[in-house]
């Protein structure tokens, strides 16, 4: 086994353990749905952990996009007109509530209600 394949195997194992830990936590948050089972074009409440944060220009207006995972899937929470949200960083546990949709194969919630979870 080469060094590159060894690190790839370790990374997959670590990623699987991390997702299992996140899923175990998210399943304990009352009143939330799993991302992979959330119905499209419906109001949902999702618990997860921030995996990625980007600031994107959309039609001349900047928006903050946070990719959130609950271990079963991912959703992008898009906050229009925002460059940052105090307290929102990688690894932060959050609960978002809003209408979930899909754009180019990516699940999105635009301007969701945001709560920080412990």
mmCIF file of the C-alpha atoms, coordinates in Angstrom:
data_MODEL
# 
_entry.id   MODEL 
# 
loop_
_atom_site.group_PDB 
_atom_site.id 
_atom_site.type_symbol 
_atom_site.label_atom_id 
_atom_site.label_alt_id 
_atom_site.label_comp_id 
_atom_site.label_asym_id 
_atom_site.label_entity_id 
_atom_site.label_seq_id 
_atom_site.pdbx_PDB_ins_code 
_atom_site.Cartn_x 
_atom_site.Cartn_y 
_atom_site.Cartn_z 
_atom_site.occupancy 
_atom_site.B_iso_or_equiv 
_atom_site.pdbx_formal_charge 
_atom_site.auth_seq_id 
_atom_site.auth_comp_id 
_atom_site.auth_asym_id 
_atom_site.auth_atom_id 
_atom_site.pdbx_PDB_model_num 
ATOM 1   C CA . UNK A 1 1   ? 0.000   0.000  0.000   1.00 0.00 ? 1   UNK A CA 1 
ATOM 2   C CA . UNK A 1 2   ? 1.441   3.335  -1.032  1.00 0.00 ? 2   UNK A CA 1 
ATOM 3   C CA . UNK A 1 3   ? 1.552   6.364  1.221   1.00 0.00 ? 3   UNK A CA 1 
ATOM 4   C CA . UNK A 1 4   ? -1.078  8.199  -0.835  1.00 0.00 ? 4   UNK A CA 1 
ATOM 5   C CA . UNK A 1 5   ? -3.602  5.322  -0.637  1.00 0.00 ? 5   UNK A CA 1 
ATOM 6   C CA . UNK A 1 6   ? -2.909  4.951  3.097   1.00 0.00 ? 6   UNK A CA 1 
ATOM 7   C CA . UNK A 1 7   ? -3.781  8.614  3.752   1.00 0.00 ? 7   UNK A CA 1 
ATOM 8   C CA . UNK A 1 8   ? -6.853  8.381  1.508   1.00 0.00 ? 8   UNK A CA 1 
ATOM 9   C CA . UNK A 1 9   ? -8.065  5.363  3.518   1.00 0.00 ? 9   UNK A CA 1 
ATOM 10  C CA . UNK A 1 10  ? -7.442  7.126  6.851   1.00 0.00 ? 10  UNK A CA 1 
ATOM 11  C CA . UNK A 1 11  ? -9.225  10.257 5.591   1.00 0.00 ? 11  UNK A CA 1 
ATOM 12  C CA . UNK A 1 12  ? -12.315 8.260  4.532   1.00 0.00 ? 12  UNK A CA 1 
ATOM 13  C CA . UNK A 1 13  ? -12.412 6.537  7.925   1.00 0.00 ? 13  UNK A CA 1 
ATOM 14  C CA . UNK A 1 14  ? -12.080 9.857  9.804   1.00 0.00 ? 14  UNK A CA 1 
ATOM 15  C CA . UNK A 1 15  ? -14.772 11.453 7.598   1.00 0.00 ? 15  UNK A CA 1 
ATOM 16  C CA . UNK A 1 16  ? -17.150 8.534  8.246   1.00 0.00 ? 16  UNK A CA 1 
ATOM 17  C CA . UNK A 1 17  ? -16.568 8.807  12.010  1.00 0.00 ? 17  UNK A CA 1 
ATOM 18  C CA . UNK A 1 18  ? -17.143 12.565 11.927  1.00 0.00 ? 18  UNK A CA 1 
ATOM 19  C CA . UNK A 1 19  ? -20.398 12.194 9.968   1.00 0.00 ? 19  UNK A CA 1 
ATOM 20  C CA . UNK A 1 20  ? -21.604 9.478  12.366  1.00 0.00 ? 20  UNK A CA 1 
ATOM 21  C CA . UNK A 1 21  ? -20.918 11.777 15.333  1.00 0.00 ? 21  UNK A CA 1 
ATOM 22  C CA . UNK A 1 22  ? -22.757 14.674 13.678  1.00 0.00 ? 22  UNK A CA 1 
ATOM 23  C CA . UNK A 1 23  ? -25.709 12.428 12.774  1.00 0.00 ? 23  UNK A CA 1 
ATOM 24  C CA . UNK A 1 24  ? -25.932 11.121 16.349  1.00 0.00 ? 24  UNK A CA 1 
ATOM 25  C CA . UNK A 1 25  ? -26.083 14.689 17.681  1.00 0.00 ? 25  UNK A CA 1 
ATOM 26  C CA . UNK A 1 26  ? -28.524 15.984 15.020  1.00 0.00 ? 26  UNK A CA 1 
ATOM 27  C CA . UNK A 1 27  ? -30.938 13.112 15.687  1.00 0.00 ? 27  UNK A CA 1 
ATOM 28  C CA . UNK A 1 28  ? -31.292 14.288 19.313  1.00 0.00 ? 28  UNK A CA 1 
ATOM 29  C CA . UNK A 1 29  ? -32.480 17.807 18.372  1.00 0.00 ? 29  UNK A CA 1 
ATOM 30  C CA . UNK A 1 30  ? -36.257 17.747 18.810  1.00 0.00 ? 30  UNK A CA 1 
ATOM 31  C CA . UNK A 1 31  ? -38.506 18.955 16.030  1.00 0.00 ? 31  UNK A CA 1 
ATOM 32  C CA . UNK A 1 32  ? -35.930 18.591 13.259  1.00 0.00 ? 32  UNK A CA 1 
ATOM 33  C CA . UNK A 1 33  ? -35.826 16.475 10.131  1.00 0.00 ? 33  UNK A CA 1 
ATOM 34  C CA . UNK A 1 34  ? -32.903 14.699 8.496   1.00 0.00 ? 34  UNK A CA 1 
ATOM 35  C CA . UNK A 1 35  ? -31.562 16.544 5.471   1.00 0.00 ? 35  UNK A CA 1 
ATOM 36  C CA . UNK A 1 36  ? -31.731 13.514 3.170   1.00 0.00 ? 36  UNK A CA 1 
ATOM 37  C CA . UNK A 1 37  ? -35.432 13.015 4.027   1.00 0.00 ? 37  UNK A CA 1 
ATOM 38  C CA . UNK A 1 38  ? -36.515 16.683 4.097   1.00 0.00 ? 38  UNK A CA 1 
ATOM 39  C CA . UNK A 1 39  ? -39.408 17.307 1.684   1.00 0.00 ? 39  UNK A CA 1 
ATOM 40  C CA . UNK A 1 40  ? -38.706 19.760 -1.136  1.00 0.00 ? 40  UNK A CA 1 
ATOM 41  C CA . UNK A 1 41  ? -40.608 23.084 -1.350  1.00 0.00 ? 41  UNK A CA 1 
ATOM 42  C CA . UNK A 1 42  ? -41.759 22.681 2.239   1.00 0.00 ? 42  UNK A CA 1 
ATOM 43  C CA . UNK A 1 43  ? -40.926 24.480 5.448   1.00 0.00 ? 43  UNK A CA 1 
ATOM 44  C CA . UNK A 1 44  ? -38.389 22.414 7.363   1.00 0.00 ? 44  UNK A CA 1 
ATOM 45  C CA . UNK A 1 45  ? -36.314 22.642 10.526  1.00 0.00 ? 45  UNK A CA 1 
ATOM 46  C CA . UNK A 1 46  ? -32.857 21.086 10.221  1.00 0.00 ? 46  UNK A CA 1 
ATOM 47  C CA . UNK A 1 47  ? -30.010 20.607 12.698  1.00 0.00 ? 47  UNK A CA 1 
ATOM 48  C CA . UNK A 1 48  ? -26.434 20.273 11.529  1.00 0.00 ? 48  UNK A CA 1 
ATOM 49  C CA . UNK A 1 49  ? -22.841 21.438 11.574  1.00 0.00 ? 49  UNK A CA 1 
ATOM 50  C CA . UNK A 1 50  ? -21.305 24.091 9.296   1.00 0.00 ? 50  UNK A CA 1 
ATOM 51  C CA . UNK A 1 51  ? -18.840 22.435 6.883   1.00 0.00 ? 51  UNK A CA 1 
ATOM 52  C CA . UNK A 1 52  ? -18.122 25.273 4.479   1.00 0.00 ? 52  UNK A CA 1 
ATOM 53  C CA . UNK A 1 53  ? -18.680 29.036 4.310   1.00 0.00 ? 53  UNK A CA 1 
ATOM 54  C CA . UNK A 1 54  ? -18.487 31.149 1.157   1.00 0.00 ? 54  UNK A CA 1 
ATOM 55  C CA . UNK A 1 55  ? -19.276 34.736 0.228   1.00 0.00 ? 55  UNK A CA 1 
ATOM 56  C CA . UNK A 1 56  ? -20.696 34.860 -3.285  1.00 0.00 ? 56  UNK A CA 1 
ATOM 57  C CA . UNK A 1 57  ? -21.874 37.631 -5.572  1.00 0.00 ? 57  UNK A CA 1 
ATOM 58  C CA . UNK A 1 58  ? -25.408 36.826 -6.725  1.00 0.00 ? 58  UNK A CA 1 
ATOM 59  C CA . UNK A 1 59  ? -26.941 39.293 -9.207  1.00 0.00 ? 59  UNK A CA 1 
ATOM 60  C CA . UNK A 1 60  ? -24.834 42.166 -7.847  1.00 0.00 ? 60  UNK A CA 1 
ATOM 61  C CA . UNK A 1 61  ? -25.647 41.426 -4.192  1.00 0.00 ? 61  UNK A CA 1 
ATOM 62  C CA . UNK A 1 62  ? -23.246 39.553 -1.978  1.00 0.00 ? 62  UNK A CA 1 
ATOM 63  C CA . UNK A 1 63  ? -24.559 36.574 -0.096  1.00 0.00 ? 63  UNK A CA 1 
ATOM 64  C CA . UNK A 1 64  ? -23.174 34.343 2.608   1.00 0.00 ? 64  UNK A CA 1 
ATOM 65  C CA . UNK A 1 65  ? -23.556 30.644 1.896   1.00 0.00 ? 65  UNK A CA 1 
ATOM 66  C CA . UNK A 1 66  ? -23.038 28.074 4.659   1.00 0.00 ? 66  UNK A CA 1 
ATOM 67  C CA . UNK A 1 67  ? -23.009 24.384 3.800   1.00 0.00 ? 67  UNK A CA 1 
ATOM 68  C CA . UNK A 1 68  ? -24.584 22.437 6.643   1.00 0.00 ? 68  UNK A CA 1 
ATOM 69  C CA . UNK A 1 69  ? -24.471 18.673 7.158   1.00 0.00 ? 69  UNK A CA 1 
ATOM 70  C CA . UNK A 1 70  ? -26.335 16.438 9.573   1.00 0.00 ? 70  UNK A CA 1 
ATOM 71  C CA . UNK A 1 71  ? -24.454 13.287 8.582   1.00 0.00 ? 71  UNK A CA 1 
ATOM 72  C CA . UNK A 1 72  ? -27.195 12.189 6.165   1.00 0.00 ? 72  UNK A CA 1 
ATOM 73  C CA . UNK A 1 73  ? -26.815 14.944 3.586   1.00 0.00 ? 73  UNK A CA 1 
ATOM 74  C CA . UNK A 1 74  ? -25.993 18.599 2.991   1.00 0.00 ? 74  UNK A CA 1 
ATOM 75  C CA . UNK A 1 75  ? -27.972 21.794 2.507   1.00 0.00 ? 75  UNK A CA 1 
ATOM 76  C CA . UNK A 1 76  ? -26.731 25.270 1.632   1.00 0.00 ? 76  UNK A CA 1 
ATOM 77  C CA . UNK A 1 77  ? -28.159 28.032 3.806   1.00 0.00 ? 77  UNK A CA 1 
ATOM 78  C CA . UNK A 1 78  ? -28.010 31.244 1.747   1.00 0.00 ? 78  UNK A CA 1 
ATOM 79  C CA . UNK A 1 79  ? -28.185 34.570 3.559   1.00 0.00 ? 79  UNK A CA 1 
ATOM 80  C CA . UNK A 1 80  ? -28.781 37.286 0.948   1.00 0.00 ? 80  UNK A CA 1 
ATOM 81  C CA . UNK A 1 81  ? -27.071 40.640 1.453   1.00 0.00 ? 81  UNK A CA 1 
ATOM 82  C CA . UNK A 1 82  ? -24.771 39.312 4.182   1.00 0.00 ? 82  UNK A CA 1 
ATOM 83  C CA . UNK A 1 83  ? -20.983 39.014 4.212   1.00 0.00 ? 83  UNK A CA 1 
ATOM 84  C CA . UNK A 1 84  ? -20.791 37.454 7.663   1.00 0.00 ? 84  UNK A CA 1 
ATOM 85  C CA . UNK A 1 85  ? -22.861 36.423 10.666  1.00 0.00 ? 85  UNK A CA 1 
ATOM 86  C CA . UNK A 1 86  ? -21.234 36.805 14.046  1.00 0.00 ? 86  UNK A CA 1 
ATOM 87  C CA . UNK A 1 87  ? -20.698 33.407 15.665  1.00 0.00 ? 87  UNK A CA 1 
ATOM 88  C CA . UNK A 1 88  ? -21.096 31.450 12.425  1.00 0.00 ? 88  UNK A CA 1 
ATOM 89  C CA . UNK A 1 89  ? -17.903 29.538 11.665  1.00 0.00 ? 89  UNK A CA 1 
ATOM 90  C CA . UNK A 1 90  ? -16.730 26.111 10.558  1.00 0.00 ? 90  UNK A CA 1 
ATOM 91  C CA . UNK A 1 91  ? -17.837 23.412 12.974  1.00 0.00 ? 91  UNK A CA 1 
ATOM 92  C CA . UNK A 1 92  ? -20.619 25.496 14.523  1.00 0.00 ? 92  UNK A CA 1 
ATOM 93  C CA . UNK A 1 93  ? -23.749 23.522 15.445  1.00 0.00 ? 93  UNK A CA 1 
ATOM 94  C CA . UNK A 1 94  ? -26.813 25.259 14.045  1.00 0.00 ? 94  UNK A CA 1 
ATOM 95  C CA . UNK A 1 95  ? -30.538 24.840 13.494  1.00 0.00 ? 95  UNK A CA 1 
ATOM 96  C CA . UNK A 1 96  ? -32.000 26.392 10.348  1.00 0.00 ? 96  UNK A CA 1 
ATOM 97  C CA . UNK A 1 97  ? -35.658 26.774 9.499   1.00 0.00 ? 97  UNK A CA 1 
ATOM 98  C CA . UNK A 1 98  ? -37.107 27.728 6.131   1.00 0.00 ? 98  UNK A CA 1 
ATOM 99  C CA . UNK A 1 99  ? -38.355 26.432 2.805   1.00 0.00 ? 99  UNK A CA 1 
ATOM 100 C CA . UNK A 1 100 ? -36.019 23.944 1.185   1.00 0.00 ? 100 UNK A CA 1 
ATOM 101 C CA . UNK A 1 101 ? -35.582 23.898 -2.564  1.00 0.00 ? 101 UNK A CA 1 
ATOM 102 C CA . UNK A 1 102 ? -33.150 22.616 -5.124  1.00 0.00 ? 102 UNK A CA 1 
ATOM 103 C CA . UNK A 1 103 ? -31.093 24.534 -7.657  1.00 0.00 ? 103 UNK A CA 1 
ATOM 104 C CA . UNK A 1 104 ? -28.774 22.716 -10.088 1.00 0.00 ? 104 UNK A CA 1 
ATOM 105 C CA . UNK A 1 105 ? -28.866 19.600 -7.934  1.00 0.00 ? 105 UNK A CA 1 
ATOM 106 C CA . UNK A 1 106 ? -27.987 21.443 -4.694  1.00 0.00 ? 106 UNK A CA 1 
ATOM 107 C CA . UNK A 1 107 ? -30.432 21.691 -1.791  1.00 0.00 ? 107 UNK A CA 1 
ATOM 108 C CA . UNK A 1 108 ? -30.824 25.287 -0.592  1.00 0.00 ? 108 UNK A CA 1 
ATOM 109 C CA . UNK A 1 109 ? -32.670 27.285 2.027   1.00 0.00 ? 109 UNK A CA 1 
ATOM 110 C CA . UNK A 1 110 ? -32.701 31.020 1.274   1.00 0.00 ? 110 UNK A CA 1 
ATOM 111 C CA . UNK A 1 111 ? -32.696 33.425 4.244   1.00 0.00 ? 111 UNK A CA 1 
ATOM 112 C CA . UNK A 1 112 ? -33.532 30.786 6.850   1.00 0.00 ? 112 UNK A CA 1 
ATOM 113 C CA . UNK A 1 113 ? -34.148 31.460 10.493  1.00 0.00 ? 113 UNK A CA 1 
ATOM 114 C CA . UNK A 1 114 ? -30.856 30.616 12.217  1.00 0.00 ? 114 UNK A CA 1 
ATOM 115 C CA . UNK A 1 115 ? -30.313 29.366 15.754  1.00 0.00 ? 115 UNK A CA 1 
ATOM 116 C CA . UNK A 1 116 ? -27.023 28.410 17.344  1.00 0.00 ? 116 UNK A CA 1 
ATOM 117 C CA . UNK A 1 117 ? -27.155 25.029 19.103  1.00 0.00 ? 117 UNK A CA 1 
ATOM 118 C CA . UNK A 1 118 ? -25.024 23.941 22.023  1.00 0.00 ? 118 UNK A CA 1 
# 
